[in-house]
Amino acid sequence: MSAADIEELYVGHARRIAGYLMRATNDAEVAADLTAETFAAALLARDRYRADMGSPTTWLYAIAANKLRDWRRRGYAEDRARRRLRIERPPLSDADLAEFGRLADEVKADALLEALPAEQGTALRARVLDERPYGEIAVAEGVSEAAIRQRVSRGLATLRQRIGGNR
């Protein structure tokens, strides 16, 4: 795996990794540190990645889970890899803290959507999270707009039941 592959993983997954770690730690500073540690460790270990170990995404999440487990065991994030790569720890602004909170909520929403039937989860993600119009979703999915509306409606009803909300 090349450094460019790690960069691609970062671009595609940094937000989800950060949200996962924020949900797990409930501390934006720790989540930011662990996210940086995850990608620094991936960059350093890229030559040891083997496709038979799973997809690159699975490998990355395993690194994040290991960093989280280490943090829970020790109570702090190690920064050996960050220091080795000379990555500075930037201070978090109020906007950064708010973004980490939003990312944690996004991870929670993703988990709820993944528990739905695939068609409902896809329709809900596109309509509610991505704010795409029903017609655009229908064209992309190759079904009628009414079918997409029905999937969104059923998905929302299922989510309301699961989280104990009322209509």
MODELLER restraints for C-alpha pairs under 7 A, 6 or more apart:
rsr = mdl.restraints
at = mdl.atoms
rsr.add(forms.Gaussian(group=physical.xy_distance, feature=features.Distance(at['CA:1:A'], at['CA:46:A']), mean=5.28, stdev=0.5))
rsr.add(forms.Gaussian(group=physical.xy_distance, feature=features.Distance(at['CA:1:A'], at['CA:47:A']), mean=5.87, stdev=0.5))
rsr.add(forms.Gaussian(group=physical.xy_distance, feature=features.Distance(at['CA:1:A'], at['CA:49:A']), mean=6.54, stdev=0.5))
rsr.add(forms.Gaussian(group=physical.xy_distance, feature=features.Distance(at['CA:2:A'], at['CA:46:A']), mean=6.60, stdev=0.5))
rsr.add(forms.Gaussian(group=physical.xy_distance, feature=features.Distance(at['CA:3:A'], at['CA:43:A']), mean=6.45, stdev=0.5))
rsr.add(forms.Gaussian(group=physical.xy_distance, feature=features.Distance(at['CA:6:A'], at['CA:43:A']), mean=6.18, stdev=0.5))
rsr.add(forms.Gaussian(group=physical.xy_distance, feature=features.Distance(at['CA:15:A'], at['CA:103:A']), mean=6.85, stdev=0.5))
rsr.add(forms.Gaussian(group=physical.xy_distance, feature=features.Distance(at['CA:16:A'], at['CA:107:A']), mean=6.72, stdev=0.5))
rsr.add(forms.Gaussian(group=physical.xy_distance, feature=features.Distance(at['CA:17:A'], at['CA:35:A']), mean=6.45, stdev=0.5))
rsr.add(forms.Gaussian(group=physical.xy_distance, feature=features.Distance(at['CA:18:A'], at['CA:31:A']), mean=6.00, stdev=0.5))
rsr.add(forms.Gaussian(group=physical.xy_distance, feature=features.Distance(at['CA:18:A'], at['CA:32:A']), mean=6.58, stdev=0.5))
rsr.add(forms.Gaussian(group=physical.xy_distance, feature=features.Distance(at['CA:18:A'], at['CA:35:A']), mean=5.61, stdev=0.5))
rsr.add(forms.Gaussian(group=physical.xy_distance, feature=features.Distance(at['CA:18:A'], at['CA:103:A']), mean=6.91, stdev=0.5))
rsr.add(forms.Gaussian(group=physical.xy_distance, feature=features.Distance(at['CA:19:A'], at['CA:100:A']), mean=6.41, stdev=0.5))
rsr.add(forms.Gaussian(group=physical.xy_distance, feature=features.Distance(at['CA:19:A'], at['CA:103:A']), mean=4.28, stdev=0.5))
rsr.add(forms.Gaussian(group=physical.xy_distance, feature=features.Distance(at['CA:19:A'], at['CA:104:A']), mean=4.23, stdev=0.5))
rsr.add(forms.Gaussian(group=physical.xy_distance, feature=features.Distance(at['CA:19:A'], at['CA:106:A']), mean=6.94, stdev=0.5))
rsr.add(forms.Gaussian(group=physical.xy_distance, feature=features.Distance(at['CA:19:A'], at['CA:107:A']), mean=5.65, stdev=0.5))
rsr.add(forms.Gaussian(group=physical.xy_distance, feature=features.Distance(at['CA:20:A'], at['CA:104:A']), mean=6.29, stdev=0.5))
rsr.add(forms.Gaussian(group=physical.xy_distance, feature=features.Distance(at['CA:20:A'], at['CA:107:A']), mean=6.04, stdev=0.5))
rsr.add(forms.Gaussian(group=physical.xy_distance, feature=features.Distance(at['CA:21:A'], at['CA:31:A']), mean=5.02, stdev=0.5))
rsr.add(forms.Gaussian(group=physical.xy_distance, feature=features.Distance(at['CA:22:A'], at['CA:28:A']), mean=5.92, stdev=0.5))
rsr.add(forms.Gaussian(group=physical.xy_distance, feature=features.Distance(at['CA:22:A'], at['CA:31:A']), mean=4.95, stdev=0.5))
rsr.add(forms.Gaussian(group=physical.xy_distance, feature=features.Distance(at['CA:22:A'], at['CA:100:A']), mean=6.40, stdev=0.5))
rsr.add(forms.Gaussian(group=physical.xy_distance, feature=features.Distance(at['CA:22:A'], at['CA:104:A']), mean=5.42, stdev=0.5))
rsr.add(forms.Gaussian(group=physical.xy_distance, feature=features.Distance(at['CA:23:A'], at['CA:104:A']), mean=4.90, stdev=0.5))
rsr.add(forms.Gaussian(group=physical.xy_distance, feature=features.Distance(at['CA:25:A'], at['CA:31:A']), mean=6.63, stdev=0.5))
rsr.add(forms.Gaussian(group=physical.xy_distance, feature=features.Distance(at['CA:28:A'], at['CA:97:A']), mean=5.80, stdev=0.5))
rsr.add(forms.Gaussian(group=physical.xy_distance, feature=features.Distance(at['CA:28:A'], at['CA:100:A']), mean=5.76, stdev=0.5))
rsr.add(forms.Gaussian(group=physical.xy_distance, feature=features.Distance(at['CA:30:A'], at['CA:77:A']), mean=6.91, stdev=0.5))
rsr.add(forms.Gaussian(group=physical.xy_distance, feature=features.Distance(at['CA:33:A'], at['CA:77:A']), mean=6.46, stdev=0.5))
rsr.add(forms.Gaussian(group=physical.xy_distance, feature=features.Distance(at['CA:34:A'], at['CA:67:A']), mean=6.32, stdev=0.5))
rsr.add(forms.Gaussian(group=physical.xy_distance, feature=features.Distance(at['CA:34:A'], at['CA:68:A']), mean=6.93, stdev=0.5))
rsr.add(forms.Gaussian(group=physical.xy_distance, feature=features.Distance(at['CA:34:A'], at['CA:77:A']), mean=6.25, stdev=0.5))
rsr.add(forms.Gaussian(group=physical.xy_distance, feature=features.Distance(at['CA:37:A'], at['CA:79:A']), mean=6.59, stdev=0.5))
rsr.add(forms.Gaussian(group=physical.xy_distance, feature=features.Distance(at['CA:37:A'], at['CA:81:A']), mean=6.54, stdev=0.5))
rsr.add(forms.Gaussian(group=physical.xy_distance, feature=features.Distance(at['CA:37:A'], at['CA:82:A']), mean=6.31, stdev=0.5))
rsr.add(forms.Gaussian(group=physical.xy_distance, feature=features.Distance(at['CA:38:A'], at['CA:63:A']), mean=5.88, stdev=0.5))
rsr.add(forms.Gaussian(group=physical.xy_distance, feature=features.Distance(at['CA:38:A'], at['CA:64:A']), mean=5.21, stdev=0.5))
rsr.add(forms.Gaussian(group=physical.xy_distance, feature=features.Distance(at['CA:38:A'], at['CA:67:A']), mean=6.64, stdev=0.5))
rsr.add(forms.Gaussian(group=physical.xy_distance, feature=features.Distance(at['CA:40:A'], at['CA:81:A']), mean=5.62, stdev=0.5))
rsr.add(forms.Gaussian(group=physical.xy_distance, feature=features.Distance(at['CA:40:A'], at['CA:82:A']), mean=5.94, stdev=0.5))
rsr.add(forms.Gaussian(group=physical.xy_distance, feature=features.Distance(at['CA:41:A'], at['CA:81:A']), mean=5.94, stdev=0.5))
rsr.add(forms.Gaussian(group=physical.xy_distance, feature=features.Distance(at['CA:42:A'], at['CA:60:A']), mean=6.87, stdev=0.5))
rsr.add(forms.Gaussian(group=physical.xy_distance, feature=features.Distance(at['CA:71:A'], at['CA:77:A']), mean=5.16, stdev=0.5))
rsr.add(forms.Gaussian(group=physical.xy_distance, feature=features.Distance(at['CA:113:A'], at['CA:121:A']), mean=4.87, stdev=0.5))
rsr.add(forms.Gaussian(group=physical.xy_distance, feature=features.Distance(at['CA:114:A'], at['CA:121:A']), mean=6.30, stdev=0.5))
rsr.add(forms.Gaussian(group=physical.xy_distance, feature=features.Distance(at['CA:116:A'], at['CA:155:A']), mean=6.85, stdev=0.5))
rsr.add(forms.Gaussian(group=physical.xy_distance, feature=features.Distance(at['CA:119:A'], at['CA:151:A']), mean=6.83, stdev=0.5))
rsr.add(forms.Gaussian(group=physical.xy_distance, feature=features.Distance(at['CA:120:A'], at['CA:151:A']), mean=4.84, stdev=0.5))
rsr.add(forms.Gaussian(group=physical.xy_distance, feature=features.Distance(at['CA:120:A'], at['CA:152:A']), mean=6.00, stdev=0.5))
rsr.add(forms.Gaussian(group=physical.xy_distance, feature=features.Distance(at['CA:120:A'], at['CA:155:A']), mean=5.18, stdev=0.5))
rsr.add(forms.Gaussian(group=physical.xy_distance, feature=features.Distance(at['CA:121:A'], at['CA:155:A']), mean=6.80, stdev=0.5))
rsr.add(forms.Gaussian(group=physical.xy_distance, feature=features.Distance(at['CA:123:A'], at['CA:148:A']), mean=6.24, stdev=0.5))
rsr.add(forms.Gaussian(group=physical.xy_distance, feature=features.Distance(at['CA:123:A'], at['CA:151:A']), mean=6.28, stdev=0.5))
rsr.add(forms.Gaussian(group=physical.xy_distance, feature=features.Distance(at['CA:123:A'], at['CA:152:A']), mean=5.72, stdev=0.5))
rsr.add(forms.Gaussian(group=physical.xy_distance, feature=features.Distance(at['CA:124:A'], at['CA:152:A']), mean=5.16, stdev=0.5))
rsr.add(forms.Gaussian(group=physical.xy_distance, feature=features.Distance(at['CA:124:A'], at['CA:155:A']), mean=6.72, stdev=0.5))
rsr.add(forms.Gaussian(group=physical.xy_distance, feature=features.Distance(at['CA:126:A'], at['CA:132:A']), mean=5.68, stdev=0.5))
rsr.add(forms.Gaussian(group=physical.xy_distance, feature=features.Distance(at['CA:126:A'], at['CA:137:A']), mean=6.84, stdev=0.5))
rsr.add(forms.Gaussian(group=physical.xy_distance, feature=features.Distance(at['CA:127:A'], at['CA:133:A']), mean=6.43, stdev=0.5))
rsr.add(forms.Gaussian(group=physical.xy_distance, feature=features.Distance(at['CA:127:A'], at['CA:134:A']), mean=6.74, stdev=0.5))
rsr.add(forms.Gaussian(group=physical.xy_distance, feature=features.Distance(at['CA:134:A'], at['CA:145:A']), mean=5.86, stdev=0.5))
rsr.add(forms.Gaussian(group=physical.xy_distance, feature=features.Distance(at['CA:134:A'], at['CA:148:A']), mean=6.51, stdev=0.5))
rsr.add(forms.Gaussian(group=physical.xy_distance, feature=features.Distance(at['CA:134:A'], at['CA:149:A']), mean=6.87, stdev=0.5))
rsr.add(forms.Gaussian(group=physical.xy_distance, feature=features.Distance(at['CA:135:A'], at['CA:145:A']), mean=5.42, stdev=0.5))
rsr.add(forms.Gaussian(group=physical.xy_distance, feature=features.Distance(at['CA:138:A'], at['CA:144:A']), mean=5.45, stdev=0.5))
rsr.add(forms.Gaussian(group=physical.xy_distance, feature=features.Distance(at['CA:138:A'], at['CA:145:A']), mean=5.05, stdev=0.5))
rsr.add(forms.Gaussian(group=physical.xy_distance, feature=features.Distance(at['CA:138:A'], at['CA:148:A']), mean=6.01, stdev=0.5))
rsr.add(forms.Gaussian(group=physical.xy_distance, feature=features.Distance(at['CA:160:A'], at['CA:166:A']), mean=6.46, stdev=0.5))
